[in-house]
Amino acid sequence: LLFANIQLCQWRRGIQFRQGCGFAELSTRPRARRSSARATKDQLRGTVTMASVVPTVYHIQFWCSSRVVNLARELGLGPEQLKIEVIDEKKLKEDPDFVKRNPLKVLPYYESGTGFSMVESGAIVQHLLELYDKEHKLHPAPAGAGASPEAIEKRAKFLQWVYYGPASMYHAVLPIFFKCFGVDKDKRDQEALKPLVEKWTNKVITILKAELSDGRKFLLGEEFSAADIIVSYDLMTASFTGEEELLADPVIRSYFERVSARPAYIATYAP
């Protein structure tokens, strides 16, 4: 904004000068160069200031913000690149200042430090990948119309899993989790659980198994990606229910064992 105001003032001065002097075009050239140099310095100073701003993600362990924290650890982001501020549910829902900034009272909640904020774990994951994964180690590069069919498919599949986890898997496993967590297995309402488990099987296990049935190690192939970070959160939630049948399929079980053995996953979810 400062750079834009500087340019606007220079433009106005130039018009006023041209209106008052027939030799304006010749006379203003050196001045324009000097102004341009000053503007470039101001722009560079602005860049340094922007680079020094550190975004913040607010987090409660095992909540959906865990997807973002897991990604940050896989990327090796330090506190000078992304602050992870651990809060409690009281702050999330009752702190007046925090609720004013985050009126939805949801996590993850992300503040850029430059004036905007975000919710939705998939969107924040994609945003952080664009900021910090310049070499595309954890996400495939955008594939335009001229890209190969393989590149287009890989990018499309990546986007599918980034959205599928929070939109479909999470809503399939959460009702099961609430009916099981803290309830002894022999006291659980199995009649109420049955349709929920069937929904999980049809909406999650069947889809994942079809993707992994060719023997690949991870969702996009042999290399781990942020798609696996997204999906592993919901598999983790399923594992916490104590209902073994949710992850009984050998293909899904092997896949979950691979992703959950990664150091970033262990650091994110370890008690």
Residue pairs with C-beta under 8 A, 6 or more apart in sequence:
2 42
2 46
3 39
3 42
3 43
3 46
6 38
6 39
6 42
7 39
10 32
10 35
10 39
14 24
14 28
14 32
17 24
17 27
17 28
18 24
18 25
18 28
21 27
50 114
53 112
53 113
53 114
54 79
54 80
54 81
54 82
54 83
54 113
55 82
55 83
55 110
55 111
55 112
55 113
56 82
56 83
56 84
56 85
56 110
56 111
56 113
57 65
57 68
57 69
57 72
57 82
57 83
57 84
57 85
57 108
57 109
57 110
57 124
58 65
58 85
58 87
58 92
58 98
58 102
58 107
58 108
58 109
58 110
58 111
59 65
59 66
59 68
59 69
59 84
59 85
59 86
59 87
59 107
59 108
60 86
60 87
60 88
60 89
60 92
60 107
61 86
61 268
61 269
62 236
62 240
62 269
63 107
63 108
64 106
64 107
64 108
64 121
64 166
64 170
64 233
65 107
65 108
65 109
65 121
66 233
66 236
66 268
66 269
67 108
67 121
67 122
67 125
67 165
67 166
67 229
67 230
67 233
68 108
68 110
68 121
68 124
68 125
68 128
69 84
69 268
70 229
70 232
70 233
70 264
70 265
70 268
71 125
71 128
71 129
71 138
71 226
71 229
72 82
72 84
72 128
73 263
73 264
73 267
73 268
74 138
74 224
74 226
74 229
74 262
74 264
75 128
75 132
75 133
75 138
77 128
77 132
81 132
82 128
82 132
87 98
91 98
92 98
92 102
92 105
92 107
93 99
93 105
99 105
101 109
101 111
101 117
102 109
102 117
102 119
104 119
106 119
108 119
108 120
108 121
108 124
109 117
109 118
109 119
110 117
110 118
110 119
110 124
110 127
111 117
112 118
118 124
118 127
120 166
121 166
121 230
121 233
122 162
122 163
122 165
122 166
122 167
122 230
125 162
125 226
125 229
125 230
126 139
126 162
129 138
129 139
129 226
133 139
133 226
138 224
138 225
138 226
138 229
139 158
139 225
139 226
139 227
140 151
140 154
140 155
140 158
140 220
140 225
141 151
141 155
142 155
143 151
143 152
143 154
143 155
143 156
147 155
154 220
154 221
157 219
157 220
157 227
158 220
158 225
158 226
158 227
161 219
161 227
161 230
161 231
162 226
162 227
162 230
164 207
164 230
164 231
165 230
165 231
165 233
165 234
166 230
168 203
168 204
169 203
169 204
169 231
169 234
170 233
170 234
170 237
172 196
172 199
172 200
172 203
172 204
172 234
173 200
173 204
173 234
173 237
173 238
173 241
173 246
174 237
175 196
176 193
176 196
176 197
176 200
176 238
176 241
176 243
176 246
177 237
177 238
177 240
177 241
179 188
179 189
179 192
179 193
179 196
180 188
180 193
180 241
180 242
180 243
181 240
181 241
185 242
193 243
197 243
197 245
197 246
200 238
200 246
204 234
205 246
205 249
205 252
208 231
208 251
208 252
208 255
209 249
209 251
209 252
211 219
212 219
212 251
212 252
212 255
213 251
216 222
217 224
217 255
217 258
218 224
218 225
218 227
218 228
218 255
218 258
218 259
219 225
219 227
219 228
219 231
220 227
220 228
224 259
224 262
228 259
229 259
231 259
232 256
232 259
232 260
232 265
235 247
235 252
235 256
235 259
235 260
236 260
236 269
238 246
238 247
239 246
239 247
239 256
247 253
247 256
259 265
260 266
260 269
